């Protein structure tokens, strides 16, 4: 199973947990956040197209940064449940990192 497969699986689980969860979503954080309807903004996880530089094929060569809102412990738990290595300091102002 590739890292991309694991990320795909994690995003499906996030959606099932009620998150607006999208990959390669818009060009940047500003555009992505502004496109999300207000009623969905409380539970969000995404990375945007500028973050795609972290990928080399189906594996990560660099850290993949996730923008989010909601319960960081729940999000990190879901990411780890599929075998991803994840780092987050628990702060609302920092992005969750999927490590290569």
C-alpha positions as CSV (number, residue, x, y, z in Angstrom):
1,X,0.0,0.0,0.0
2,X,1.5,3.4,-1.0
3,X,1.4,6.5,1.0
4,X,-1.1,8.0,-1.4
5,X,-3.4,4.9,-0.9
6,X,-3.2,5.5,2.9
7,X,-3.9,9.3,2.5
8,X,-6.9,8.4,0.2
9,X,-8.2,6.0,2.8
10,X,-7.7,8.5,5.6
11,X,-9.6,11.2,3.7
12,X,-12.5,8.7,3.1
13,X,-12.6,8.0,6.8
14,X,-12.6,11.7,7.6
15,X,-15.5,12.2,5.3
16,X,-17.4,9.4,7.1
17,X,-16.6,11.1,10.4
18,X,-18.4,14.3,9.1
19,X,-15.4,16.3,7.8
20,X,-15.3,18.2,4.6
21,X,-12.1,16.5,3.5
22,X,-10.5,17.2,0.1
23,X,-7.1,16.6,-1.5
24,X,-5.5,19.0,-4.0
25,X,-8.3,21.4,-3.1
26,X,-7.9,24.8,-4.9
27,X,-4.6,26.6,-5.5
28,X,-3.9,27.9,-2.0
29,X,-5.3,28.1,1.5
30,X,-6.9,31.5,1.0
31,X,-8.9,30.3,-2.0
32,X,-9.7,26.9,-0.4
33,X,-11.0,28.4,2.8
34,X,-13.1,31.0,1.0
35,X,-14.8,28.3,-1.1
36,X,-16.0,26.2,1.8
37,X,-19.6,26.9,2.8
38,X,-20.0,28.4,6.3
39,X,-22.1,25.5,7.5
40,X,-19.2,23.1,6.7
41,X,-16.3,25.2,8.2
42,X,-16.4,23.6,11.7
43,X,-15.1,20.2,10.5
44,X,-12.6,20.6,7.6
45,X,-9.4,18.9,6.5
46,X,-7.6,19.6,3.2
47,X,-4.4,20.2,1.4
48,X,-4.2,22.5,-1.7
49,X,-2.4,22.2,-5.0
50,X,0.7,24.1,-3.7
51,X,1.1,21.2,-1.2
52,X,1.4,18.7,-4.1
53,X,5.1,19.5,-4.2
54,X,5.4,17.1,-1.2
55,X,4.6,14.1,-3.5
56,X,6.9,12.1,-5.7
57,X,4.6,9.8,-7.5
58,X,2.6,7.9,-4.9
59,X,5.1,8.5,-2.0
60,X,5.9,11.6,0.0
61,X,9.3,13.2,-0.5
62,X,8.5,16.1,1.9
63,X,6.0,16.9,4.7
64,X,2.4,17.1,3.5
65,X,0.8,20.0,5.4
66,X,-3.0,19.7,6.1
67,X,-5.2,22.7,6.8
68,X,-7.9,21.9,9.3
69,X,-10.6,22.9,11.6
70,X,-12.4,20.6,14.1
71,X,-10.9,18.1,16.6
72,X,-7.1,17.8,15.9
73,X,-6.9,14.7,18.1
74,X,-9.7,13.0,16.1
75,X,-8.0,14.0,12.8
76,X,-4.6,12.8,13.8
77,X,-6.1,9.6,15.2
78,X,-7.8,8.8,11.8
79,X,-4.6,9.6,9.9
80,X,-2.6,7.3,12.2
81,X,-5.2,4.5,12.0
82,X,-4.3,3.9,8.4
83,X,-0.6,3.8,9.1
84,X,0.5,7.3,8.4
85,X,3.2,9.0,10.4
86,X,1.8,12.3,11.7
87,X,3.0,15.3,13.7
88,X,1.0,18.0,15.3
89,X,1.6,20.2,18.3
90,X,-2.1,20.5,19.3
91,X,-2.3,24.2,18.4
92,X,-5.2,25.4,16.4
93,X,-3.0,27.8,14.5
94,X,-0.6,25.1,13.1
95,X,-1.2,22.7,10.2
96,X,-1.2,18.9,10.8
97,X,1.8,17.3,9.1
98,X,1.9,13.9,7.4
99,X,5.6,12.9,7.4
100,X,7.4,11.1,4.6
